Amino acid sequence: MPYGRNPSFGPPVNLGGVNDDGFVTSNSWGYRFRASANYPNVFAGVELTPSIAWAHDVKGTSPTPSFQDGRKAFSVALGANYLTKYRGSIAYTWFSGGVANTQSDRDFFSFTVSMDF
């Protein structure tokens, strides 16, 4: 009996074969990549940190949300730090792929501001 698929995709369909889309498989794998750079004193007292991240769940679905067959995500961000006291960042994350990926239409933009005291 297949298990592990998000209930929003309904029960399994068996039309002469087994459709295991989104259900837990015996093996799953993927990879993650993240890169960032630090640019101190770009302006007077301002440090900038751009970053990118890529995640790809290549094959299989794990029992936990770690891997979902075919899922992809890409993020780009820019962080700023002023005098090591004020911080801010902007970021965009794009989701795609995966037959049973509940995040495929959940792209988002984020903006943060903080202060150390």
Backbone atoms as SQL, in Angstrom:
CREATE TABLE atoms (id INTEGER PRIMARY KEY, chain TEXT, resi INTEGER, resn TEXT, atom TEXT, x REAL, y REAL, z REAL);
INSERT INTO atoms VALUES
  (1, 'A', 1, 'MET', 'N', 0.850, -1.185, 0.000),
  (2, 'A', 1, 'MET', 'CA', 0.000, 0.000, 0.000),
  (3, 'A', 1, 'MET', 'C', 0.891, 1.242, 0.000),
  (4, 'A', 2, 'PRO', 'N', 0.765, 2.115, -0.969),
  (5, 'A', 2, 'PRO', 'CA', 1.569, 3.333, -0.993),
  (6, 'A', 2, 'PRO', 'C', 1.184, 4.265, 0.150),
  (7, 'A', 3, 'TYR', 'N', 2.174, 4.963, 0.671),
  (8, 'A', 3, 'TYR', 'CA', 1.907, 5.912, 1.750),
  (9, 'A', 3, 'TYR', 'C', 2.835, 7.107, 1.618),
  (10, 'A', 4, 'GLY', 'N', 2.527, 8.168, 2.353),
  (11, 'A', 4, 'GLY', 'CA', 3.423, 9.306, 2.454),
  (12, 'A', 4, 'GLY', 'C', 3.107, 10.483, 1.565),
  (13, 'A', 5, 'ARG', 'N', 2.123, 10.373, 0.667),
  (14, 'A', 5, 'ARG', 'CA', 1.824, 11.496, -0.225),
  (15, 'A', 5, 'ARG', 'C', 0.915, 12.492, 0.488),
  (16, 'A', 6, 'ASN', 'N', 1.080, 13.760, 0.167),
  (17, 'A', 6, 'ASN', 'CA', 0.235, 14.809, 0.724),
  (18, 'A', 6, 'ASN', 'C', -1.225, 14.516, 0.374),
  (19, 'A', 7, 'PRO', 'N', -2.127, 14.582, 1.356),
  (20, 'A', 7, 'PRO', 'CA', -3.535, 14.262, 1.101),
  (21, 'A', 7, 'PRO', 'C', -4.213, 15.166, 0.071),
  (22, 'A', 8, 'SER', 'N', -3.656, 16.335, -0.189),
  (23, 'A', 8, 'SER', 'CA', -4.280, 17.232, -1.162),
  (24, 'A', 8, 'SER', 'C', -4.258, 16.650, -2.580),
  (25, 'A', 9, 'PHE', 'N', -3.470, 15.604, -2.812),
  (26, 'A', 9, 'PHE', 'CA', -3.407, 14.977, -4.127),
  (27, 'A', 9, 'PHE', 'C', -4.337, 13.772, -4.254),
  (28, 'A', 10, 'GLY', 'N', -5.089, 13.457, -3.209),
  (29, 'A', 10, 'GLY', 'CA', -6.084, 12.388, -3.269),
  (30, 'A', 10, 'GLY', 'C', -5.491, 11.001, -3.140),
  (31, 'A', 11, 'PRO', 'N', -6.358, 9.974, -3.229),
  (32, 'A', 11, 'PRO', 'CA', -5.903, 8.589, -3.090),
  (33, 'A', 11, 'PRO', 'C', -5.154, 8.123, -4.337),
  (34, 'A', 12, 'PRO', 'N', -4.406, 7.014, -4.227),
  (35, 'A', 12, 'PRO', 'CA', -3.689, 6.502, -5.394),
  (36, 'A', 12, 'PRO', 'C', -4.657, 6.041, -6.476),
  (37, 'A', 13, 'VAL', 'N', -4.221, 6.137, -7.715),
  (38, 'A', 13, 'VAL', 'CA', -5.029, 5.708, -8.855),
  (39, 'A', 13, 'VAL', 'C', -4.351, 4.492, -9.473),
  (40, 'A', 14, 'ASN', 'N', -5.091, 3.447, -9.687),
  (41, 'A', 14, 'ASN', 'CA', -4.537, 2.241, -10.292),
  (42, 'A', 14, 'ASN', 'C', -5.362, 1.897, -11.528),
  (43, 'A', 15, 'LEU', 'N', -4.856, 2.287, -12.679),
  (44, 'A', 15, 'LEU', 'CA', -5.534, 1.999, -13.941),
  (45, 'A', 15, 'LEU', 'C', -4.674, 1.034, -14.756),
  (46, 'A', 16, 'GLY', 'N', -4.554, -0.188, -14.271),
  (47, 'A', 16, 'GLY', 'CA', -3.759, -1.180, -14.973),
  (48, 'A', 16, 'GLY', 'C', -2.292, -1.144, -14.579),
  (49, 'A', 17, 'GLY', 'N', -1.900, -0.221, -13.788),
  (50, 'A', 17, 'GLY', 'CA', -0.525, -0.101, -13.314),
  (51, 'A', 17, 'GLY', 'C', -0.531, 0.671, -12.013),
  (52, 'A', 18, 'VAL', 'N', 0.594, 0.725, -11.383),
  (53, 'A', 18, 'VAL', 'CA', 0.683, 1.431, -10.113),
  (54, 'A', 18, 'VAL', 'C', 1.215, 2.831, -10.357),
  (55, 'A', 19, 'ASN', 'N', 0.505, 3.815, -9.908),
  (56, 'A', 19, 'ASN', 'CA', 0.947, 5.207, -9.984),
  (57, 'A', 19, 'ASN', 'C', 1.475, 5.587, -8.609),
  (58, 'A', 20, 'ASP', 'N', 2.789, 5.715, -8.480),
  (59, 'A', 20, 'ASP', 'CA', 3.370, 6.034, -7.178),
  (60, 'A', 20, 'ASP', 'C', 3.790, 7.499, -7.073),
  (61, 'A', 21, 'ASP', 'N', 3.278, 8.353, -7.949),
  (62, 'A', 21, 'ASP', 'CA', 3.651, 9.770, -7.920),
  (63, 'A', 21, 'ASP', 'C', 3.378, 10.371, -6.545),
  (64, 'A', 22, 'GLY', 'N', 4.428, 10.869, -5.921),
  (65, 'A', 22, 'GLY', 'CA', 4.297, 11.534, -4.637),
  (66, 'A', 22, 'GLY', 'C', 4.349, 10.621, -3.436),
  (67, 'A', 23, 'PHE', 'N', 4.309, 9.312, -3.636),
  (68, 'A', 23, 'PHE', 'CA', 4.376, 8.389, -2.513),
  (69, 'A', 23, 'PHE', 'C', 5.829, 8.054, -2.198),
  (70, 'A', 24, 'VAL', 'N', 6.060, 7.603, -0.983),
  (71, 'A', 24, 'VAL', 'CA', 7.400, 7.252, -0.527),
  (72, 'A', 24, 'VAL', 'C', 7.959, 6.127, -1.394),
  (73, 'A', 25, 'THR', 'N', 9.228, 6.292, -1.798),
  (74, 'A', 25, 'THR', 'CA', 9.921, 5.274, -2.589),
  (75, 'A', 25, 'THR', 'C', 11.032, 4.654, -1.748),
  (76, 'A', 26, 'SER', 'N', 11.577, 3.542, -2.203),
  (77, 'A', 26, 'SER', 'CA', 12.612, 2.848, -1.428),
  (78, 'A', 26, 'SER', 'C', 13.921, 3.631, -1.377),
  (79, 'A', 27, 'ASN', 'N', 14.190, 4.457, -2.379),
  (80, 'A', 27, 'ASN', 'CA', 15.398, 5.286, -2.407),
  (81, 'A', 27, 'ASN', 'C', 15.034, 6.687, -2.868),
  (82, 'A', 28, 'SER', 'N', 15.779, 7.658, -2.374),
  (83, 'A', 28, 'SER', 'CA', 15.604, 9.036, -2.843),
  (84, 'A', 28, 'SER', 'C', 16.932, 9.765, -2.699),
  (85, 'A', 29, 'TRP', 'N', 17.160, 10.719, -3.598),
  (86, 'A', 29, 'TRP', 'CA', 18.393, 11.489, -3.506),
  (87, 'A', 29, 'TRP', 'C', 18.223, 12.826, -4.209),
  (88, 'A', 30, 'GLY', 'N', 19.100, 13.744, -3.839),
  (89, 'A', 30, 'GLY', 'CA', 19.116, 15.072, -4.433),
  (90, 'A', 30, 'GLY', 'C', 20.398, 15.775, -4.031),
  (91, 'A', 31, 'TYR', 'N', 20.508, 17.030, -4.386),
  (92, 'A', 31, 'TYR', 'CA', 21.693, 17.794, -4.007),
  (93, 'A', 31, 'TYR', 'C', 21.304, 19.231, -3.716),
  (94, 'A', 32, 'ARG', 'N', 22.159, 19.910, -2.979),
  (95, 'A', 32, 'ARG', 'CA', 21.968, 21.306, -2.604),
  (96, 'A', 32, 'ARG', 'C', 23.257, 22.059, -2.896),
  (97, 'A', 33, 'PHE', 'N', 23.111, 23.323, -3.278),
  (98, 'A', 33, 'PHE', 'CA', 24.265, 24.178, -3.560),
  (99, 'A', 33, 'PHE', 'C', 23.965, 25.566, -3.014),
  (100, 'A', 34, 'ARG', 'N', 24.929, 26.159, -2.325),
  (101, 'A', 34, 'ARG', 'CA', 24.780, 27.524, -1.831),
  (102, 'A', 34, 'ARG', 'C', 26.116, 28.227, -1.960),
  (103, 'A', 35, 'ALA', 'N', 26.084, 29.452, -2.449),
  (104, 'A', 35, 'ALA', 'CA', 27.301, 30.252, -2.581),
  (105, 'A', 35, 'ALA', 'C', 26.996, 31.668, -2.119),
  (106, 'A', 36, 'SER', 'N', 27.962, 32.252, -1.444),
  (107, 'A', 36, 'SER', 'CA', 27.815, 33.648, -1.023),
  (108, 'A', 36, 'SER', 'C', 29.187, 34.306, -1.039),
  (109, 'A', 37, 'ALA', 'N', 29.167, 35.605, -1.109),
  (110, 'A', 37, 'ALA', 'CA', 30.403, 36.388, -1.089),
  (111, 'A', 37, 'ALA', 'C', 30.206, 37.535, -0.107),
  (112, 'A', 38, 'ASN', 'N', 31.294, 37.993, 0.464),
  (113, 'A', 38, 'ASN', 'CA', 31.228, 39.076, 1.437),
  (114, 'A', 38, 'ASN', 'C', 32.044, 40.253, 0.911),
  (115, 'A', 39, 'TYR', 'N', 31.405, 41.408, 0.824),
  (116, 'A', 39, 'TYR', 'CA', 32.068, 42.610, 0.335),
  (117, 'A', 39, 'TYR', 'C', 32.060, 43.673, 1.430),
  (118, 'A', 40, 'PRO', 'N', 33.135, 43.762, 2.227),
  (119, 'A', 40, 'PRO', 'CA', 33.182, 44.757, 3.304),
  (120, 'A', 40, 'PRO', 'C', 33.443, 46.164, 2.762),
  (121, 'A', 41, 'ASN', 'N', 32.899, 47.142, 3.446),
  (122, 'A', 41, 'ASN', 'CA', 33.115, 48.566, 3.144),
  (123, 'A', 41, 'ASN', 'C', 32.847, 48.932, 1.684),
  (124, 'A', 42, 'VAL', 'N', 31.740, 48.442, 1.146),
  (125, 'A', 42, 'VAL', 'CA', 31.330, 48.830, -0.199),
  (126, 'A', 42, 'VAL', 'C', 31.027, 50.322, -0.209),
  (127, 'A', 43, 'PHE', 'N', 30.333, 50.761, 0.822),
  (128, 'A', 43, 'PHE', 'CA', 30.112, 52.178, 1.101),
  (129, 'A', 43, 'PHE', 'C', 30.649, 52.398, 2.505),
  (130, 'A', 44, 'ALA', 'N', 30.651, 53.607, 2.981),
  (131, 'A', 44, 'ALA', 'CA', 31.174, 53.902, 4.325),
  (132, 'A', 44, 'ALA', 'C', 30.436, 53.081, 5.385),
  (133, 'A', 45, 'GLY', 'N', 31.098, 52.048, 5.894),
  (134, 'A', 45, 'GLY', 'CA', 30.529, 51.232, 6.959),
  (135, 'A', 45, 'GLY', 'C', 29.513, 50.194, 6.513),
  (136, 'A', 46, 'VAL', 'N', 29.295, 50.028, 5.214),
  (137, 'A', 46, 'VAL', 'CA', 28.293, 49.076, 4.718),
  (138, 'A', 46, 'VAL', 'C', 28.979, 47.837, 4.145),
  (139, 'A', 47, 'GLU', 'N', 28.537, 46.694, 4.615),
  (140, 'A', 47, 'GLU', 'CA', 29.025, 45.406, 4.124),
  (141, 'A', 47, 'GLU', 'C', 27.884, 44.729, 3.365),
  (142, 'A', 48, 'LEU', 'N', 28.133, 44.255, 2.153),
  (143, 'A', 48, 'LEU', 'CA', 27.115, 43.579, 1.350),
  (144, 'A', 48, 'LEU', 'C', 27.451, 42.098, 1.187),
  (145, 'A', 49, 'THR', 'N', 26.427, 41.257, 1.239),
  (146, 'A', 49, 'THR', 'CA', 26.602, 39.818, 1.091),
  (147, 'A', 49, 'THR', 'C', 25.550, 39.264, 0.129),
  (148, 'A', 50, 'PRO', 'N', 25.894, 39.132, -1.152),
  (149, 'A', 50, 'PRO', 'CA', 24.973, 38.472, -2.081),
  (150, 'A', 50, 'PRO', 'C', 25.105, 36.950, -1.952),
  (151, 'A', 51, 'SER', 'N', 24.009, 36.238, -2.213),
  (152, 'A', 51, 'SER', 'CA', 24.068, 34.777, -2.158),
  (153, 'A', 51, 'SER', 'C', 23.054, 34.170, -3.129),
  (154, 'A', 52, 'ILE', 'N', 23.356, 32.942, -3.533),
  (155, 'A', 52, 'ILE', 'CA', 22.436, 32.161, -4.356),
  (156, 'A', 52, 'ILE', 'C', 22.365, 30.753, -3.774),
  (157, 'A', 53, 'ALA', 'N', 21.241, 30.091, -3.985),
  (158, 'A', 53, 'ALA', 'CA', 21.079, 28.715, -3.516),
  (159, 'A', 53, 'ALA', 'C', 20.255, 27.942, -4.533),
  (160, 'A', 54, 'TRP', 'N', 20.584, 26.671, -4.706),
  (161, 'A', 54, 'TRP', 'CA', 19.876, 25.794, -5.634),
  (162, 'A', 54, 'TRP', 'C', 19.657, 24.454, -4.943),
  (163, 'A', 55, 'ALA', 'N', 18.455, 23.924, -5.037),
  (164, 'A', 55, 'ALA', 'CA', 18.137, 22.605, -4.489),
  (165, 'A', 55, 'ALA', 'C', 17.415, 21.801, -5.564),
  (166, 'A', 56, 'HIS', 'N', 17.790, 20.533, -5.701),
  (167, 'A', 56, 'HIS', 'CA', 17.167, 19.675, -6.708),
  (168, 'A', 56, 'HIS', 'C', 17.007, 18.277, -6.129),
  (169, 'A', 57, 'ASP', 'N', 15.775, 17.847, -5.998),
  (170, 'A', 57, 'ASP', 'CA', 15.476, 16.479, -5.575),
  (171, 'A', 57, 'ASP', 'C', 15.368, 15.647, -6.850),
  (172, 'A', 58, 'VAL', 'N', 16.417, 14.942, -7.173),
  (173, 'A', 58, 'VAL', 'CA', 16.550, 14.300, -8.477),
  (174, 'A', 58, 'VAL', 'C', 15.630, 13.092, -8.643),
  (175, 'A', 59, 'LYS', 'N', 15.629, 12.201, -7.679),
  (176, 'A', 59, 'LYS', 'CA', 14.885, 10.951, -7.863),
  (177, 'A', 59, 'LYS', 'C', 14.364, 10.441, -6.532),
  (178, 'A', 60, 'GLY', 'N', 13.134, 10.010, -6.507),
  (179, 'A', 60, 'GLY', 'CA', 12.548, 9.371, -5.333),
  (180, 'A', 60, 'GLY', 'C', 11.956, 10.357, -4.342),
  (181, 'A', 61, 'THR', 'N', 11.148, 9.812, -3.431),
  (182, 'A', 61, 'THR', 'CA', 10.488, 10.602, -2.391),
  (183, 'A', 61, 'THR', 'C', 10.776, 9.958, -1.046),
  (184, 'A', 62, 'SER', 'N', 11.253, 10.754, -0.097),
  (185, 'A', 62, 'SER', 'CA', 11.580, 10.244, 1.233),
  (186, 'A', 62, 'SER', 'C', 10.351, 10.318, 2.142),
  (187, 'A', 63, 'PRO', 'N', 10.363, 9.566, 3.266),
  (188, 'A', 63, 'PRO', 'CA', 9.230, 9.611, 4.192),
  (189, 'A', 63, 'PRO', 'C', 9.080, 10.980, 4.870),
  (190, 'A', 64, 'THR', 'N', 10.163, 11.714, 4.955),
  (191, 'A', 64, 'THR', 'CA', 10.115, 13.073, 5.496),
  (192, 'A', 64, 'THR', 'C', 10.106, 14.041, 4.315),
  (193, 'A', 65, 'PRO', 'N', 9.846, 15.319, 4.533),
  (194, 'A', 65, 'PRO', 'CA', 9.808, 16.254, 3.399),
  (195, 'A', 65, 'PRO', 'C', 11.169, 16.553, 2.764),
  (196, 'A', 66, 'SER', 'N', 12.212, 15.847, 3.146),
  (197, 'A', 66, 'SER', 'CA', 13.554, 16.126, 2.632),
  (198, 'A', 66, 'SER', 'C', 13.652, 16.036, 1.117),
  (199, 'A', 67, 'PHE', 'N', 13.118, 14.971, 0.525),
  (200, 'A', 67, 'PHE', 'CA', 13.201, 14.776, -0.922),
  (201, 'A', 67, 'PHE', 'C', 11.822, 14.453, -1.491),
  (202, 'A', 68, 'GLN', 'N', 11.439, 15.207, -2.533),
  (203, 'A', 68, 'GLN', 'CA', 10.198, 14.943, -3.273),
  (204, 'A', 68, 'GLN', 'C', 10.564, 14.896, -4.747),
  (205, 'A', 69, 'ASP', 'N', 10.366, 13.767, -5.350),
  (206, 'A', 69, 'ASP', 'CA', 10.813, 13.485, -6.716),
  (207, 'A', 69, 'ASP', 'C', 10.577, 14.649, -7.683),
  (208, 'A', 70, 'GLY', 'N', 11.684, 15.181, -8.241),
  (209, 'A', 70, 'GLY', 'CA', 11.610, 16.232, -9.256),
  (210, 'A', 70, 'GLY', 'C', 11.519, 17.659, -8.749),
  (211, 'A', 71, 'ARG', 'N', 11.432, 17.860, -7.454),
  (212, 'A', 71, 'ARG', 'CA', 11.282, 19.214, -6.907),
  (213, 'A', 71, 'ARG', 'C', 12.562, 20.021, -7.092),
  (214, 'A', 72, 'LYS', 'N', 12.389, 21.323, -7.390),
  (215, 'A', 72, 'LYS', 'CA', 13.518, 22.241, -7.550),
  (216, 'A', 72, 'LYS', 'C', 13.207, 23.540, -6.817),
  (217, 'A', 73, 'ALA', 'N', 14.259, 24.197, -6.328),
  (218, 'A', 73, 'ALA', 'CA', 14.110, 25.509, -5.693),
  (219, 'A', 73, 'ALA', 'C', 15.365, 26.332, -5.969),
  (220, 'A', 74, 'PHE', 'N', 15.165, 27.617, -6.231),
  (221, 'A', 74, 'PHE', 'CA', 16.274, 28.533, -6.483),
  (222, 'A', 74, 'PHE', 'C', 16.028, 29.802, -5.678),
  (223, 'A', 75, 'SER', 'N', 17.062, 30.287, -4.990),
  (224, 'A', 75, 'SER', 'CA', 16.949, 31.514, -4.197),
  (225, 'A', 75, 'SER', 'C', 18.094, 32.449, -4.533),
  (226, 'A', 76, 'VAL', 'N', 17.792, 33.727, -4.530),
  (227, 'A', 76, 'VAL', 'CA', 18.811, 34.760, -4.688),
  (228, 'A', 76, 'VAL', 'C', 18.548, 35.799, -3.600),
  (229, 'A', 77, 'ALA', 'N', 19.616, 36.277, -2.966),
  (230, 'A', 77, 'ALA', 'CA', 19.445, 37.203, -1.842),
  (231, 'A', 77, 'ALA', 'C', 20.582, 38.215, -1.802),
  (232, 'A', 78, 'LEU', 'N', 20.302, 39.330, -1.164),
  (233, 'A', 78, 'LEU', 'CA', 21.314, 40.346, -0.903),
  (234, 'A', 78, 'LEU', 'C', 21.135, 40.829, 0.524),
  (235, 'A', 79, 'GLY', 'N', 22.185, 40.657, 1.319),
  (236, 'A', 79, 'GLY', 'CA', 22.169, 41.120, 2.702),
  (237, 'A', 79, 'GLY', 'C', 23.068, 42.330, 2.856),
  (238, 'A', 80, 'ALA', 'N', 22.706, 43.197, 3.777),
  (239, 'A', 80, 'ALA', 'CA', 23.509, 44.386, 4.058),
  (240, 'A', 80, 'ALA', 'C', 23.684, 44.517, 5.563),
  (241, 'A', 81, 'ASN', 'N', 24.848, 45.009, 5.957),
  (242, 'A', 81, 'ASN', 'CA', 25.168, 45.206, 7.365),
  (243, 'A', 81, 'ASN', 'C', 25.817, 46.583, 7.488),
  (244, 'A', 82, 'TYR', 'N', 25.249, 47.428, 8.338),
  (245, 'A', 82, 'TYR', 'CA', 25.787, 48.776, 8.517),
  (246, 'A', 82, 'TYR', 'C', 26.356, 48.909, 9.918),
  (247, 'A', 83, 'LEU', 'N', 27.663, 49.125, 10.001),
  (248, 'A', 83, 'LEU', 'CA', 28.373, 49.316, 11.269),
  (249, 'A', 83, 'LEU', 'C', 28.134, 48.179, 12.261),
  (250, 'A', 84, 'THR', 'N', 27.933, 46.980, 11.780),
  (251, 'A', 84, 'THR', 'CA', 27.648, 45.773, 12.571),
  (252, 'A', 84, 'THR', 'C', 26.497, 45.963, 13.563),
  (253, 'A', 85, 'LYS', 'N', 25.658, 46.939, 13.324),
  (254, 'A', 85, 'LYS', 'CA', 24.518, 47.185, 14.206),
  (255, 'A', 85, 'LYS', 'C', 23.184, 47.045, 13.475),
  (256, 'A', 86, 'TYR', 'N', 23.101, 47.546, 12.271),
  (257, 'A', 86, 'TYR', 'CA', 21.858, 47.505, 11.495),
  (258, 'A', 86, 'TYR', 'C', 22.017, 46.504, 10.353),
  (259, 'A', 87, 'ARG', 'N', 21.020, 45.671, 10.173),
  (260, 'A', 87, 'ARG', 'CA', 21.080, 44.643, 9.140),
  (261, 'A', 87, 'ARG', 'C', 19.779, 44.637, 8.336),
  (262, 'A', 88, 'GLY', 'N', 19.912, 44.243, 7.095),
  (263, 'A', 88, 'GLY', 'CA', 18.735, 44.106, 6.246),
  (264, 'A', 88, 'GLY', 'C', 19.021, 43.125, 5.134),
  (265, 'A', 89, 'SER', 'N', 17.971, 42.581, 4.569),
  (266, 'A', 89, 'SER', 'CA', 18.147, 41.670, 3.439),
  (267, 'A', 89, 'SER', 'C', 16.887, 41.650, 2.580),
  (268, 'A', 90, 'ILE', 'N', 17.099, 41.339, 1.320),
  (269, 'A', 90, 'ILE', 'CA', 16.001, 41.074, 0.397),
  (270, 'A', 90, 'ILE', 'C', 16.311, 39.745, -0.282),
  (271, 'A', 91, 'ALA', 'N', 15.276, 38.976, -0.557),
  (272, 'A', 91, 'ALA', 'CA', 15.487, 37.660, -1.166),
  (273, 'A', 91, 'ALA', 'C', 14.265, 37.258, -1.982),
  (274, 'A', 92, 'TYR', 'N', 14.510, 36.434, -2.987),
  (275, 'A', 92, 'TYR', 'CA', 13.429, 35.856, -3.777),
  (276, 'A', 92, 'TYR', 'C', 13.684, 34.358, -3.896),
  (277, 'A', 93, 'THR', 'N', 12.646, 33.565, -3.697),
  (278, 'A', 93, 'THR', 'CA', 12.749, 32.114, -3.822),
  (279, 'A', 93, 'THR', 'C', 11.724, 31.622, -4.833),
  (280, 'A', 94, 'TRP', 'N', 12.186, 30.770, -5.762),
  (281, 'A', 94, 'TRP', 'CA', 11.364, 30.203, -6.824),
  (282, 'A', 94, 'TRP', 'C', 11.296, 28.697, -6.635),
  (283, 'A', 95, 'PHE', 'N', 10.096, 28.133, -6.686),
  (284, 'A', 95, 'PHE', 'CA', 9.889, 26.694, -6.571),
  (285, 'A', 95, 'PHE', 'C', 9.332, 26.150, -7.878),
  (286, 'A', 96, 'SER', 'N', 9.707, 24.907, -8.217),
  (287, 'A', 96, 'SER', 'CA', 9.220, 24.297, -9.454),
  (288, 'A', 96, 'SER', 'C', 9.351, 22.784, -9.363),
  (289, 'A', 97, 'GLY', 'N', 8.746, 22.109, -10.329),
  (290, 'A', 97, 'GLY', 'CA', 8.938, 20.679, -10.507),
  (291, 'A', 97, 'GLY', 'C', 8.254, 19.813, -9.476),
  (292, 'A', 98, 'GLY', 'N', 8.280, 18.536, -9.739),
  (293, 'A', 98, 'GLY', 'CA', 7.692, 17.560, -8.836),
  (294, 'A', 98, 'GLY', 'C', 6.198, 17.410, -9.044),
  (295, 'A', 99, 'VAL', 'N', 5.766, 16.199, -9.325),
  (296, 'A', 99, 'VAL', 'CA', 4.350, 15.940, -9.563),
  (297, 'A', 99, 'VAL', 'C', 3.518, 16.216, -8.315),
  (298, 'A', 100, 'ALA', 'N', 4.042, 15.869, -7.147),
  (299, 'A', 100, 'ALA', 'CA', 3.301, 16.043, -5.895),
  (300, 'A', 100, 'ALA', 'C', 3.939, 17.115, -5.016),
  (301, 'A', 101, 'ASN', 'N', 4.462, 18.161, -5.625),
  (302, 'A', 101, 'ASN', 'CA', 5.126, 19.239, -4.892),
  (303, 'A', 101, 'ASN', 'C', 4.098, 20.300, -4.510),
  (304, 'A', 102, 'THR', 'N', 3.777, 20.388, -3.232),
  (305, 'A', 102, 'THR', 'CA', 2.788, 21.373, -2.779),
  (306, 'A', 102, 'THR', 'C', 3.347, 22.787, -2.765),
  (307, 'A', 103, 'GLN', 'N', 4.650, 22.953, -2.969),
  (308, 'A', 103, 'GLN', 'CA', 5.260, 24.284, -2.974),
  (309, 'A', 103, 'GLN', 'C', 5.481, 24.832, -4.379),
  (310, 'A', 104, 'SER', 'N', 5.102, 24.104, -5.416),
  (311, 'A', 104, 'SER', 'CA', 5.441, 24.519, -6.778),
  (312, 'A', 104, 'SER', 'C', 4.848, 25.866, -7.173),
  (313, 'A', 105, 'ASP', 'N', 3.812, 26.318, -6.506),
  (314, 'A', 105, 'ASP', 'CA', 3.234, 27.630, -6.808),
  (315, 'A', 105, 'ASP', 'C', 3.389, 28.594, -5.630),
  (316, 'A', 106, 'ARG', 'N', 4.437, 28.420, -4.825),
  (317, 'A', 106, 'ARG', 'CA', 4.607, 29.214, -3.613),
  (318, 'A', 106, 'ARG', 'C', 5.831, 30.135, -3.654),
  (319, 'A', 107, 'ASP', 'N', 6.222, 30.592, -4.835),
  (320, 'A', 107, 'ASP', 'CA', 7.352, 31.521, -4.931),
  (321, 'A', 107, 'ASP', 'C', 7.100, 32.688, -3.986),
  (322, 'A', 108, 'PHE', 'N', 8.189, 33.245, -3.427),
  (323, 'A', 108, 'PHE', 'CA', 7.980, 34.376, -2.530),
  (324, 'A', 108, 'PHE', 'C', 9.169, 35.321, -2.509),
  (325, 'A', 109, 'PHE', 'N', 8.888, 36.541, -2.118),
  (326, 'A', 109, 'PHE', 'CA', 9.864, 37.606, -1.933),
  (327, 'A', 109, 'PHE', 'C', 9.873, 37.926, -0.450),
  (328, 'A', 110, 'SER', 'N', 11.056, 38.114, 0.127),
  (329, 'A', 110, 'SER', 'CA', 11.124, 38.467, 1.546),
  (330, 'A', 110, 'SER', 'C', 12.023, 39.674, 1.760),
  (331, 'A', 111, 'PHE', 'N', 11.737, 40.376, 2.821),
  (332, 'A', 111, 'PHE', 'CA', 12.455, 41.594, 3.187),
  (333, 'A', 111, 'PHE', 'C', 12.587, 41.588, 4.699),
  (334, 'A', 112, 'THR', 'N', 13.806, 41.747, 5.209),
  (335, 'A', 112, 'THR', 'CA', 14.005, 41.776, 6.658),
  (336, 'A', 112, 'THR', 'C', 14.848, 42.975, 7.057),
  (337, 'A', 113, 'VAL', 'N', 14.586, 43.468, 8.254),
  (338, 'A', 113, 'VAL', 'CA', 15.354, 44.560, 8.849),
  (339, 'A', 113, 'VAL', 'C', 15.548, 44.210, 10.316),
  (340, 'A', 114, 'SER', 'N', 16.760, 44.411, 10.821),
  (341, 'A', 114, 'SER', 'CA', 17.010, 44.146, 12.236),
  (342, 'A', 114, 'SER', 'C', 18.072, 45.100, 12.771),
  (343, 'A', 115, 'MET', 'N', 18.137, 45.158, 14.096),
  (344, 'A', 115, 'MET', 'CA', 19.109, 46.021, 14.759),
  (345, 'A', 115, 'MET', 'C', 19.648, 45.295, 15.984),
  (346, 'A', 116, 'ASP', 'N', 20.947, 45.337, 16.180),
  (347, 'A', 116, 'ASP', 'CA', 21.573, 44.774, 17.376),
  (348, 'A', 116, 'ASP', 'C', 21.668, 45.862, 18.427),
  (349, 'A', 117, 'PHE', 'N', 21.327, 45.512, 19.647),
  (350, 'A', 117, 'PHE', 'CA', 21.471, 46.484, 20.753),
  (351, 'A', 117, 'PHE', 'C', 21.816, 45.770, 22.021);
